[in-house]
Amino acid sequence: MGKDKLQWHPAFAAALRITLSEEMKYLELQEEYLLSKAPPKIDILAIKKLREIVIQKKIGRIFRGHNIIEYKSPEDVLSVNDFYKVYGYTCFYQSNTEHVREIDPKDMTITFAGSHYPREMFRHLQEVRNITIEKKSKGIYYLQGDAIPMQYLNLKELDEDENYWLQVLRTNLKAGEEIRTLVSNYEKNRHSKDYSAVMNLIARANWKQMEEEKGCVTH
């Protein structure tokens, strides 16, 4: 099955909701949030409903009131241009309100998420914008030195215990134990729309491995 038309973003949003499920009562996630009546769009806008609540999951500890999230599919690498695009969208989002400072700039964050270490982008930020890159925990890098708090999530490096469904958003799952664990974890939650959305995408992205594992089971 071809992978060229796989829709990764809805599955990422679903996996994000699963990962933050215990604290979703404090968050509102809006997918492909429209910055105006026509594109451009923000991949995910996470608005914290109660400002005093601190998100306990490591990927959300940086969150403030308004959190812009940019996701790159497994084939894509976050580029310097991507950084400025998202930063620009964030500034536009802040300013596109009826009243001045209706959204406090200090109440915003940016999260970038992908499956590859963005070496060129990090180098540019360090050399041109004097931003330092600090690894806070497995797969979580804080981009420090800007007025807007920012982080990069390297999905394949994240702590599996907290971020399993973000980690398996890949095209290179292995037949055998890895696929069996995936199916087992899904079966426990198969009636959830979010779990179904993630599983459907993963199955299509790893079609050969899934078929190989199915063949092993039937034999």
C-alpha positions, -999 to 999 in steps of 0.1 A, spaced: 0 0 0 14 34 -10 24 59 17 23 91 -4 -13 100 7 -10 91 43 -26 118 66 -1 120 95 -14 152 111 -48 138 123 -31 108 138 -5 130 155 -33 150 170 -50 118 182 -18 105 197 -12 138 214 -47 136 230 -40 100 241 -6 110 256 -22 139 275 -55 120 282 -52 124 320 -50 161 316 -72 168 286 -98 182 310 -74 211 313 -67 215 276 -86 223 244 -69 211 212 -80 227 180 -66 211 148 -55 231 118 -66 263 135 -74 289 110 -54 321 114 -77 339 90 -106 330 67 -81 315 43 -48 296 50 -22 297 67 -32 273 94 -16 262 127 -12 225 130 -25 223 165 -35 251 190 -36 239 226 -54 263 249 -51 257 286 -85 261 301 -73 267 337 -42 289 337 -31 278 372 -29 241 362 6 228 354 5 200 328 24 171 344 34 151 313 69 162 304 59 172 268 34 197 283 52 212 312 63 241 290 26 249 282 11 283 291 -23 297 281 -19 295 243 4 268 228 12 265 191 22 231 179 39 223 146 42 186 136 65 171 109 56 137 95 83 110 96 96 118 61 101 155 68 128 174 87 121 207 104 139 234 85 150 270 92 121 282 70 97 261 90 109 278 122 103 313 108 69 302 94 57 289 127 72 318 146 54 342 122 21 323 126 25 326 164 29 364 162 0 367 138 -22 346 161 -13 369 190 -21 400 170 -52 388 152 -76 398 180 -101 425 186 -83 442 215 -46 450 220 -28 423 240 -60 403 243 -36 374 242 -6 382 264 27 374 245 40 361 278 12 335 278 23 317 246 46 288 237 57 270 206 62 233 203 79 217 172 75 179 169 92 155 144 111 123 140 145 137 130 170 158 150 168 193 132 206 198 131 206 227 106 178 245 123 194 242 157 227 255 143 210 285 128 192 293 160 224 291 180 245 312 156 219 338 144 194 341 172 217 332 202 192 306 212 206 277 233 194 242 230 190 223 263 180 187 265 155 186 293 147 149 291 145 120 266 135 136 233 126 170 248 148 199 238 141 234 251 150 263 228 160 290 253 168 327 249 137 339 231 108 358 246 85 330 236 92 296 254 99 270 227 106 232 226 114 205 201 100 170 206 120 143 189 93 117 189 114 87 184 135 96 214 107 103 238 102 82 270 81 53 258 62 50 291 47 85 288 46 88 251 40 54 235 14 65 209 35 94 198 66 72 195 49 47 172 40 73 146 66 58 123 70 39 90 96 15 103 79 -6 129 93 -42 130 72 -73 126 73 -95 156 73 -82 192 70 -45 182 39 -51 161 24 -75 186 28 -50 214 11 -23 192 -19 -45 184 -21 -55 221 -21 -19 232 -47 -10 206 -70 -39 215 -74 -25 250 -87 8 236 -102 -2 202 -135 16 209 -118 50 212 -119 72 181 -85 86 188 -69 52 192 -86 40 161 -74 70 141 -38 65 152 -39 27 146 -54 31 112 -26 54 101 1 33 116 -13 1 100 -13 18 66 22 33 71 36 -2 81 15 -23 58 42 -48 48 52 -54 84 16 -58 95 10 -83 68 42 -101 76 32 -104 112 -3 -115 102 12 -142 81 34 -155 109 3 -157 132 -18 -176 107 10 -201 102 
